Amino acid sequence: MTVVLAIDAGTTGVRAIAFNHSGHPVATSHREFPQYFPRPGWVEHDAEEIWSAVATVLGEVAKTLQDAGEEIAAIGITNQRETVVVWDRASGKALHRAIVWQDRRTSEFCAELLEKGVLEEVRSTTGLILDPYFSGTKLQWLFTQGKIEPSENVLVGTVDSWLIWKLTNGAAHLTDTTNASRTMLLDIKTGQWSKAMCNLLGIPAHVLPEVRPSSARFAVTASTCPAGADIPISGVAGDQQAALFGQACFSPGEAKNTYGTGSFVLMNMGTTCPPPVEGLLTTIAWSLPDDEGAPRITYAYEGAIFVTGAAVQWLRDELQIIESSADITQLAESVADSGGLMIVPAFTGLGSPWWDPHARGTILGITRGVGRAHLARATIESIALQTRDAIDAMSKAGGFPITSLRADGGGASQLVLQLQADQLGVTVRRSAVAETTALGAAYLAGLAEGFWSSTDEIRENWAADYECVPCPDRAEVDALHHRWTRAVDRAKNWAED
């Protein structure tokens, strides 16, 4: 067996990538699928269209591998988290459009739960907060306002469960601990469904998939699988956790940031579940099986930063001070600093560590000498500054000072990484493999099947294509951060609705 095949089922498209023993991609295919917006704040997918896209990319990559004489050792799956699918056991057909993680239709229900005073129970059990982002309230909506009758034939799951069901032609209804930990239904200390949370949200236990370790044999593919029959499905993880594993952040204090439209910072917190921290999420990073096959859980703190690359898009599309996103680096580097300008890009509120939905975007420190370049640089600086705040909160809460930061994503430019290194005071390295999410899923699957012998071997595969060390002048760096915190204070709690 020469490769491990990863399925990366994202929010706007799916990708299949085959990786060799060195962790390098040798074949890839990508397809987009539609999004649906039936009402303001509602976001849906057609689960059958997701499966059709997955089937297409699997078939194309399998053909490429066959022509090259490569053989598939295992399949790993990584996926958009929190999105829920409901389907019929007998027919295998989806019963409703998938409700996407971005969907806000359960906001009122979350507010009702908050009024009931259950937040602390939810946080201590699941590591999450009361927010429509997570899967549990979406399922509650499906079984109430969505009018799905939870009969014995009804099954639900996140996108990984749906794909496992389709790949096995209905033989397996399974998920892993990382995806389960995003539902608001899992006890993250035990790695099992919580009866209390299921009762709170009115979710019958029989509809839920069985929870397995992230790296273990889940099932084997059916003859109907486009990649071929009898291939082990042996690794599953939500996309951000898969990226943490793909970045080989195996020790407590190691962290990664994915710089995209928004940014997701995850820090390894070790095998003891850390306490809830205001403004951060506690999540399962991954689980590897112990000698009896039970999940041995590693935890992470997660910081969700809503707007990073989206701020660059705003400069491009709304202010039109750049023609393409790539232009921002040259423009920002044309000035030595932002001239005292501060931009807090709280377009949809502030995420970690503030978690203020009423915050709004703010520009402060405007003088007559401020120009396009200063706007560009202040926007880039806001990316690094938001990340520093999230990581500082993680380090303080967990007692692990950050040792390094590993970066990936389309927004991980050299300027962003240098500013990030300066703000954190640690070395920042960008992965040489851009598709770290898919790579993490492949590693989890290959580890379970002996394709890779250990996490030590996986760590040896990791390499950087760019590295930044922090500047020695902490006074200037900290002065910038001090101005930033003053600006954030002014952006908070602005919206009155």
Stockholm file with secondary structure:
# STOCKHOLM 1.0

chainA/1-497         MTVVLAIDAGTTGVRAIAFNHSGHPVATSHREFPQYFPRPGWVEHDAEEIWSAVATVLGEVAKTLQDAGEEIAAIGITNQRETVVVWDRASGKALHRAIVWQDRRTSEFCAELLEKGVLEEVRSTTGLILDPYFSGTKLQWLFTQGKIEPSENVLVGTVDSWLIWKLTNGAAHLTDTTNASRTMLLDIKTGQWSKAMCNLLGIPAHVLPEVRPSSARFAVTASTCPAGADIPISGVAGDQQAALFGQACFSPGEAKNTYGTGSFVLMNMGTTCPPPVEGLLTTIAWSLPDDEGAPRITYAYEGAIFVTGAAVQWLRDELQIIESSADITQLAESVADSGGLMIVPAFTGLGSPWWDPHARGTILGITRGVGRAHLARATIESIALQTRDAIDAMSKAGGFPITSLRADGGGASQLVLQLQADQLGVTVRRSAVAETTALGAAYLAGLAEGFWSSTDEIRENWAADYECVPCPDRAEVDALHHRWTRAVDRAKNWAED
#=GR chainA/1-497 SS CCEEEEEEECSSEEEEEEECTTSCEEEEEEEECCCBCSSTTCCEECHHHHHHHHHHHHHHHHHHHHHHTCCEEEEEEEECSSCEEEEETTTCCBSSCEECTTCCTTHHHHHHHHHTTCHHHHHHHHSCCSCTTSHHHHHHHHHTTTCCCCCTTEEEEEHHHHHHHHHTTTSCCEEEHHHHTTTTCEETTTTEECHHHHHHHTCCGGGSCEEECSEEEEEECCTTCTTCSSCEEEEEEEHHHHHHHHTTCCSTTEEEEEESSSEEEEEEEESSCCCCCTTCEEEEEEEEECTTSCEEEEEEEEEEECCSHHHHHHHHHTSCSCSSTTHHHHHHTTSSSCTTCEEECCTTCBCTTTCBTTCCCEEECCCTTCCHHHHHHHHHHHHHHHHHHHHHHHHHHHSCCCCEEEEESTTCCHHHHHHHHHHHTSCEEEESSSCHHHHHHHHHHHHHTTSSCCHHHHHHHCCEEEEECCCSCHHHHHHHHHHHHHHHHHHTTCCCC
#=GC SS_cons         CCEEEEEEECSSEEEEEEECTTSCEEEEEEEECCCBCSSTTCCEECHHHHHHHHHHHHHHHHHHHHHHTCCEEEEEEEECSSCEEEEETTTCCBSSCEECTTCCTTHHHHHHHHHTTCHHHHHHHHSCCSCTTSHHHHHHHHHTTTCCCCCTTEEEEEHHHHHHHHHTTTSCCEEEHHHHTTTTCEETTTTEECHHHHHHHTCCGGGSCEEECSEEEEEECCTTCTTCSSCEEEEEEEHHHHHHHHTTCCSTTEEEEEESSSEEEEEEEESSCCCCCTTCEEEEEEEEECTTSCEEEEEEEEEEECCSHHHHHHHHHTSCSCSSTTHHHHHHTTSSSCTTCEEECCTTCBCTTTCBTTCCCEEECCCTTCCHHHHHHHHHHHHHHHHHHHHHHHHHHHSCCCCEEEEESTTCCHHHHHHHHHHHTSCEEEESSSCHHHHHHHHHHHHHTTSSCCHHHHHHHCCEEEEECCCSCHHHHHHHHHHHHHHHHHHTTCCCC
//
